[in-house]
Amino acid sequence: MREIKYSDDLNSQIYQDDLMIRKKVFVEEQNVPSSLEVDEMENSCTYATLYVDGKPAGTARYFPTEDNGVHVQRVAVLKEFRKQGLASFLLKDIFKNAQKDYQYIILGAQDQAQKFYKKLGLHVVSDQYLDAGILHHDMRLDL
């Protein structure tokens, strides 16, 4: 069973599960320094953690922009849960919820993940840039 839980409480289990996933995916797999992974935005975000049969499997965080958009970050799925459509499932739920109050989604996509995001309707809106040693482009979806 798939379930998405949302929280903005840094003391919640949802946030702790989010951190565990991010550490495994970004810090351990992609060699992002943990000092960059946990940042000054932690207190400003809502965390969406996806559970499969009660086990944390994927996560993303987001926050509102100043011009009525939603900035999505830290999209990650644990290795053992990949290739099951979980990231799409999670992001579609975030997009659906955002559609009620916001005009667009923006995110910094790793270049290797652009094809995935394009399938969800996002399009590239920036030049290429380096973030945590990984090539990215900003991508946007109008809601």
SULNORCOR-V599487 format. One record per run of one state. SS is the DSSP state (H for helix, E for strand, - for the rest). FROM is the first residue (numbers start at 1). TO is the last residue. If there is no record, write none. Layout:
ss & from & to
SS & FROM & TO
SS & FROM & TO
This chain:
ss & from & to
- & 1 & 1
E & 2 & 7
- & 8 & 12
H & 13 & 29
- & 30 & 33
H & 34 & 37
- & 38 & 41
H & 42 & 44
- & 45 & 45
E & 46 & 52
- & 53 & 54
E & 55 & 64
- & 65 & 68
E & 69 & 77
- & 78 & 78
H & 79 & 81
- & 82 & 85
H & 86 & 99
- & 100 & 103
E & 104 & 110
H & 111 & 119
- & 120 & 122
E & 123 & 124
- & 125 & 128
E & 129 & 131
- & 132 & 133
E & 134 & 142
- & 143 & 143
